[in-house]
């Protein structure tokens, strides 16, 4: 085990443990590496852990999450996102957050369904992993300087835009979202690394260090998991486009019309 991955492993385990110890915890669960790893660690320390996956029936995330839940030996619940409920939930989320970005709204819909549904107060998420561990496909092929700049910018957007949006949703439903990957100890460990330790050579080597942590902890099946972006893996983008098309609109036009209806 390299010193990098050992220190990182300790920091991630500590961040999860601090957030979940002795608590009943929900995991916003896609069945991928990020949420799979924090769920596996939480199982060791939380009072109870329940996995929740919101998405269209038989969507990629729903199928993968169900499979992963069985391997982890944790209870799993599917929260259906359907053509009949998605527009109302989109409207609710815009009203609560004031968010007008169609992109943000599309990838935040699955978490909104989780926050709205679960009875646990604490929700564990995998946010920050892509930004910290070079998980986005656009990072492949970048030189060191460009990669460092892009990752820093994306982490800044997460902290300044995404987290405030999610916090408004969580507060509205009386929930607290836990973000172990952006815990100060974890970000400090990553910040001390050379960018070449994080740089992906190809799509399969993205998030190499995080995959190594999963293997070190005895979860090779988590390390091997492939993931789609939330709005596609959950099927929400297909559904919102279908709703928009039924009104003779694009998805962007639908969001704009809802936003204006609420705030103007």
N, C-alpha and C positions, 0 to 999 in steps of 0.2 A: 504494500500500500504506500503510495507516495505521501510525503508530508502534506502536500497541498490538499489531497482528498481526505486525509485523516483529520486535519484541522477543520476543514469544511464540514465533514460529517459531524464532528462534535458540535459545531456552531448550529447546524440545522436541527440536530436532535434536541439541543438545549432550547432553541427557539420554539419548537413544537411543544416540548414538554412544559415550558413556562406558560404557554397559552392554554393548554388543555388539561393539565394535571388536576384530577379530582372532579372534572366537569363532564356534563353530558354534552357531547359535541356532534354537530352536523358537519358533514364534509360536502362542499359543492364539488361533485365528483364527475369527471369526464371519462374516467377510465384510462387516462394517459399517465405519463411519467410524473408530472408536477403534482397532481392531486393524489395519484397513487402512492407516491413516496410519503407525503405528509399524513395520509390516512394510515399507512402501515406503521409509522412512528407513533401516531396518536393512539393506536390500539394498545401500545405498551403502557401508556400513562393516564389516559382519560378514564373517567368512570364508565362512560359508554361512548361508542362511535357508531353513527348511522350515516350511510352514504346516500346522497340524493342526486339523481341525474334528471335534469329537465331537458326535454327534447321531443321531437316528433317520433311517433311510433316507428320502431325499426330503423331509426336514424343511426349513423355510425357511432355516435357517443353512447346512445342507449344500449346498443348491442355490446360494444366493447366494455362499458361500465358494468353491465350485468356479469359478463365473463370474469372481469377483474375482481368483482366483489366476492365471487365464489372462491377464487384463489386466495384472497385475503381473509376469508372466513368472517366477513362483516355483513350485517344486515343492509339491504339495499332497497331503495324505493324509487320508482320512476314517476316523475311529475310530468304529465302529458302537456305538450304545447300543441295546440290544434288550430285549424283554420277558424274555429268558432270562438276561441278565447284570445288569440294573439293580438288582435287590434285593440281590444279593451285593456289588456295588460300594457301594451305600448302606450296607450293614452294615459294610463295611471302613472307609468314611469316618467313620462314627459312632465306630467303635472307635479309629481313629487320632486323631481330633480331640476327641472328647467333646462334640461339638456336638449339641444337642437341638432346635434351632430348625428346624421343617419348611421355612420359607421359605429360610433360609440354605442348608440341605442341597439344596433343589431347584435353586437357581441356581448352586451350587458343583459339582454333579455333572459338568457338561461339563469343567471344569478338572481335576477329579479324574481323569477318564479320560485326559486329556492327560498329566498328571504321571505316571500309572501306565504309560503306553505309550511315550513318546518316549525316544530314546537320548541326545539332547542334554542337557547339564547345565543350560543356561540357557534359561529360558522367558520370552518377552516377552509382556506382557499389556497390556490397555487399561483396566485398572481406574482409577477416579478421574476419568475424563472426564465422566461424567454429573454427579458432585457438583461439579466445578470449573467446568464450562462450561454449567451449567443444562440438562442433557439430559433430565431426567425430565418426563413429561407433566404431573405435578402442579404443576410450577413455572409453567406457563402461566396467566396471569391474576392471579398474586400481585402485591401492591404491593412496592415496593423493600425495605421493612423486613422484611416477611414472607418474601420471597425470600431475603434475606441470612441471616436466622435459620434458615430451612429448609435451605439449602445448607450452612451451617456445621454444623448438626446431622447431616446426612447424611454429610458428610466425616468427622466425629467417629466415627460408627458404622463407617464403612469402616476407619478406622485402628485403632479399639479392638476391633472384632469380626471383620470380614471378613478383614483382612490376617493377624491371628494364626491364624485357621482355615486360611488358605491356606498359611501358613508351616509349620504342623504337617504338612500334606499334602506339601509340597515337601521338607521335611527327611526325612520318612519314605522318600521315593523317591530321596533324594540329589540333589535339584534345587534351583535357585535361581530364584525368580521375579523378574523385573525390572519395575519400575513407573515408567516414565518420566513419566507424567502427574502423579505425586505427588512427583517430584523437587523438592528445595527451590528450585531456580532457577525451575522452572515455577510452583510455588505462589506464589512471591514475585511473579512477574510478574502473575499473576491477582489476587493480593491487593492490588496497587497500582492495579488498575482500578476505575473507578466501576461500581457494581452495574448501572447502566442500560446499560452496554456488554455485559453478559451476559444481561440480561433478555429472555426470549423473548416476542415479541408473539403468536405462535401456534405450533402444533406444528411447522410447517415452519422456523421461525426458531430452534429450539433448537440450541445449540452453534454459534452463528453464527461466533464467532471461530475455533473449531477448523476449521470448514468453509473459512474464509478461508485458514487456514494450508495446508490441503490444496490449495486452488487455487493459492496462491502458489508451492507446490513443484511444480506441474505435474500435479496429480492431481485434475482436476475430477470424474472418475467416482467417486472416493472420497468427495468432498464431497457428492455427490448420493445416497449410499447410505442407505436407511432400515434401521432395525434393530428387532428385537423383543427383549424381555427374554430372558435366557439360557434360563430354564426353559421358555419357550414357543417361542422360535426354534429350539431344539435338539430339541423334542419330548419332553423328559424328563418334563415334568409330566403329559402324556398317559399316558406309560408307567408312571410310579409310581402314578398313580390307577388304571390298569388292573390292576396287581399288587395293590393294596390291595383293589379291588373283588372280585377273585377269591378273597380271603380274608374277604369280608364286612366290610371295614373302610373307613374313610375314610383318606386319605393321612396325616393327623395321627395317627390311631390306629395306623397301620402304623409310623410313626417312633417313637411312644411305646413300642410293643411291642418293637421292635428295641433301643431304648435300654435298656429295663428288662432285656431278655434278656442284654445285654452287661455292664451295670454293677450289676445288683441280684442 
